[in-house]
Amino acid sequence: MGTSTERSCLKYLFHLAQDHLDFRLPEIKALLALRGKPFCPGENFKEKSPFWCLDGLCEEDVCGIMARSVCAKSAFELWGRGKTHNELKTSLLNYPSENMSAFMQKDSTYRINVYTFNKTLEFPDRIKKIDAMDYLPFGGTVSLKSPQHIFCLLEDYGTDPNNIPEHPNYIYFGRWVADGQRELIRSYSVKNRHFIGNTSMDAGLSFIMTNQAKVKENDLVFDPFVGTGSLLVACSHFGAYVCGTDIDYNTIHGKGRSSRKNHKWRGPDENIRANLRQYGTEKTYLDVMVSDASKAVWRNAALFDAIITDPPYGIRESTRRTGSHKDNNKPPDGVYTDSHVPVSQSYHLSDIFTDLLNFSAHHLVIGGRLVYWLPIYRPEYCEEMIPLHPCLRLISNCEQTLSSHTSRRLITMEKIKEPEESDSLSHLADSHFSPYQGHNAFREKYFSGQNKKLIKDNKSDVNGE
Ligand SMILES: C[S@@+](CC[C@H](N)C(=O)[O-])C[C@H]1O[C@@H](n2cnc3c(N)ncnc32)[C@H](O)[C@@H]1O
């Protein structure tokens, strides 16, 4: 195999899945950042295209990204491209032969695949296209079953299924390097998971969140609204140690009513630890505990490499916190006396996010990431509504539509500095922060006229499952 010094100016082509469209760029950027690499799009880069050419990478980077990505399907070392097969031929004939020769040796085996996006080709047409590549100096023997090298001709017929052109808009040819982790979406499906709840996060989104949080082996990850632990499951798959809290005793202890069809009560071992055991990652389970995310229960230190969470929106689960009837008499240090009887109070959404950002500013390591979902009433949404904090830099903000009027936005922030005394309150005065206060009424708006039909049909699914 040629070394990188012999083989220069390599470009890589990524084939992206078309689901999770808005999450692809933040995911790939985060995986690049995890390897200390910038995002360098090639010319004519289009974010919504199924094909991206990226510069400035080596094969090891590409394999590292593909070992994590659920948005990318496959990656190829790009050898040529063009708007027509003639342009592709010219491009391929100009490709440095020293970049190709290691894969074209006489004693090697290979196969060529044809992949068409937005068009299905009959088998004979595929064969014709492969035969037409005979101008390339393949020296080896074809092996369909177990080739040493796989090459791929990729044709892009656009993204409109109602307007498929006769000829492709663009054609690429390259050497296959690696496939992404789409399989995780199936193998970690909540349908087959031991312990689930009404709001369990689907596997694809859990892995996207984990990737956007740049979670890596031996990291310590915390979910303050842990529920059934779907986000912890995804983090533990990549070797992170995981822990979480939830206000709901039954959820943490795996008791109470089952969310499964035909099961009234949860079984004896339905809990988060058992979920990790199911996937062979129990050794990364630290613990979960019953705790109110609005209360300070952690020692004051930067404890976590990432905080990943799906806070309650009050649609399928209540937004509650503990408090006191005499909250006006709350002690200044926040510590109640032994005679204090906690009661459940409503927890306004804007407070949830204030607390979450403050908590993250205090308990993330520098460079650590907070990834969370923010519910949005679409007619009123503007970017200024995204809660900010002086210690957290906004990295990405992408939308998942839930209904015509509601959506949730996946927010990724990175800790850039330790909080100073002035920081804990300063962000509340920030004009950027206050607009979200209006979203206190998200629940009312969700259940307002616009969503009535959805609710009636019982089809509204806040978790995108
Ligand atoms: C959307 S669910 C999280 C679902 C979780 N990601 C999963 O995959 O199962 C939100 C969770 O927050 C919990 N919760 C609500 N208020 C809370 C509070 N004040 N402190 C901690 N947890 C709370 C609820 O009990 C619920 O389990």
The ligand as a Gaussian input file, in Angstrom:
#p B3LYP/6-31G(d) Opt

LIG

0 1
 C      -37.765000      13.471000      28.087000
 S      -37.491000      12.510000      29.493000
 C      -35.885000      11.868000      29.260000
 C      -35.920000      10.621000      28.454000
 C      -34.592000       9.932000      28.362000
 N      -33.700000      10.643000      27.473000
 C      -34.781000       8.501000      27.892000
 O      -34.182000       8.148000      26.874000
 O      -35.531000       7.755000      28.513000
 C      -37.267000      13.686000      30.770000
 C      -37.049000      13.074000      32.143000
 O      -36.841000      14.155000      33.057000
 C      -37.325000      13.753000      34.309000
 N      -37.502000      14.978000      35.122000
 C      -38.531000      15.859000      35.133000
 N      -38.300000      16.857000      36.013000
 C      -37.076000      16.609000      36.558000
 C      -36.255000      17.264000      37.528000
 N      -36.673000      18.390000      38.113000
 N      -35.047000      16.731000      37.841000
 C      -34.619000      15.569000      37.239000
 N      -35.368000      14.883000      36.356000
 C      -36.567000      15.385000      36.006000
 C      -38.609000      13.001000      33.988000
 O      -38.936000      12.114000      35.038000
 C      -38.194000      12.254000      32.682000
 O      -37.747000      10.953000      32.980000

